Amino acid sequence: MSDTGRIPFLNLADVHRELEAELLPIFQKALRTAGFVGGPSVEVFEREFAAFCDTAYCVGLGSGTDAVRFALMASGVEPGDVVITVPHTFIATAEGISQAGARPDFVDIDERTYSMHPAKLRAYLERECYLERESGKPYHRRYRAPVTAVVPVHIYGQTADMDPILDVAREYNLMVIEDACQAHGAEYFSRAENRWRKAGSMGIAAAFSFYPGKNLGACGEAGAAVTSSEAVARKMRMLRDHGQSKKYYHDVEGYNGRLDSIQAGILSAKLRYLPEWNQKRRALAGRYDEMLATVPGVITPHTPEWSRAVYHLYVVRVKDRTGLQEHLSSARVDTGIHYPIPLHLQKAYAGYGYRPGDFPVTEKVAEEILSLPMYPQLTQTQLNRVVEQMSRFASARHSQTAPRQMPAASAL
Ligand SMILES: *Cc1c(COP(=O)(O)O)cnc(C)c1O
């Protein structure tokens, strides 16, 4: 690996070159048996991934977006319901909600973890809703609709703080569907149960994406939903396959949302490497944390004691995000922003009538976040170069703009 070459934000070519000998026979077998949809490789992967997530069932799907949608529908979310999530996520979380026929609504995030703030979830239910007499379920005053589910997002590979979210959900009869699309293998220490729990095993159901850039990525589009409820699993199997209970017996109208056999075979092969890859990401994150501690003005990811994150992304915060990103780019270091526009301010959701200022923490964070290169194949030398360039930027800025008495922490 060259010391001066471009450091890509993501490097998907190297890992597939390493695995080529293992992956090619999977394609060949599919060609020779013409087994492209369904079949044993899908069932094998489903069993393996359910075991990996500590759940009883896994249903292979065509994408993470379908996984959010089918998980909600199968859990019992009905058209017209309100489903709460966060505005600091990829739009697919909200798309899954509206494609299930529900109205997405938002609560703000915690400024340190960037995931749903449990106290804000409670405040939303207390302020915006009243409890319906007979059912005891929260009813949104303005939308005149029941609030039936909450979708915490395990953003960047770290779970949301699930204990208090599950507490509020129990109190208000909400179903919890985890968006674990960035968190394959992440763990959460439940103080309530005094044990580590896997991302995806804490709600009624959870959505995973195997989009190529995710910690476990297919060579194409793929996703899955996991659950420990037999009934929810059965409904998701029907939804993905045109509502069939058996061939040509359509109990409900469904979708074409299946995981294909080639992707399933590839995912099984790659799943064996996932623990090692996640471990490498953790080691790299530890190294970034350590080295960036000496760079003034950089806020590194906050990892609470209840979290074992899998660092789908390594996201820092700085005041002059644009300046830093431009500097890194000219030093041939690629970066990303996840995500620059909060969902409530997206054009697609203009019809809902949200305004700037509605979710101030998300809005502030969106201006300051920068995702640094993070993948198992990132070398120590490359990582050192990223940090060195950040350091250079910080000291240049510091000597330029800061009066002598200013604390070093405000350099960026
Ligand atoms: C990737 C992702 C999705 C959607 O997954 P697709 O497989 O691309 O449909 C949903 N939610 C989050 C948080 C994601 O990062």
The ligand as a Tripos MOL2 file, in Angstrom:
@<TRIPOS>MOLECULE
LIG
   15    15     1     0     0
SMALL
NO_CHARGES

@<TRIPOS>ATOM
      1 C1        -28.4350    1.2730    4.4990 C.3       1 LIG1
      2 C2        -29.5280    1.6790    5.4290 C.ar      1 LIG1
      3 C3        -30.8760    1.3550    5.1950 C.ar      1 LIG1
      4 C4        -31.3990    0.7640    3.9360 C.3       1 LIG1
      5 O1        -30.7960   -0.2960    3.4080 O.3       1 LIG1
      6 P1        -30.8760   -0.6490    1.8480 P.3       1 LIG1
      7 O2        -30.3900   -2.0430    1.8330 O.co2     1 LIG1
      8 O3        -29.9880    0.3080    1.1310 O.co2     1 LIG1
      9 O4        -32.2900   -0.5310    1.4170 O.co2     1 LIG1
     10 C5        -31.8040    1.6670    6.1770 C.ar      1 LIG1
     11 N1        -31.4560    2.3150    7.2950 N.ar      1 LIG1
     12 C6        -30.1850    2.6860    7.5380 C.ar      1 LIG1
     13 C7        -29.8680    3.3840    8.8160 C.3       1 LIG1
     14 C8        -29.1850    2.3910    6.6080 C.ar      1 LIG1
     15 O5        -27.9360    2.7870    6.8470 O.3       1 LIG1
@<TRIPOS>BOND
     1     1     2 1
     2     2     3 ar
     3     2    14 ar
     4     3     4 1
     5     3    10 ar
     6     4     5 1
     7     5     6 1
     8     6     7 2
     9     6     8 1
    10     6     9 1
    11    10    11 ar
    12    11    12 ar
    13    12    13 1
    14    12    14 ar
    15    14    15 1
@<TRIPOS>SUBSTRUCTURE
     1 LIG1         1 GROUP 0 **** ****
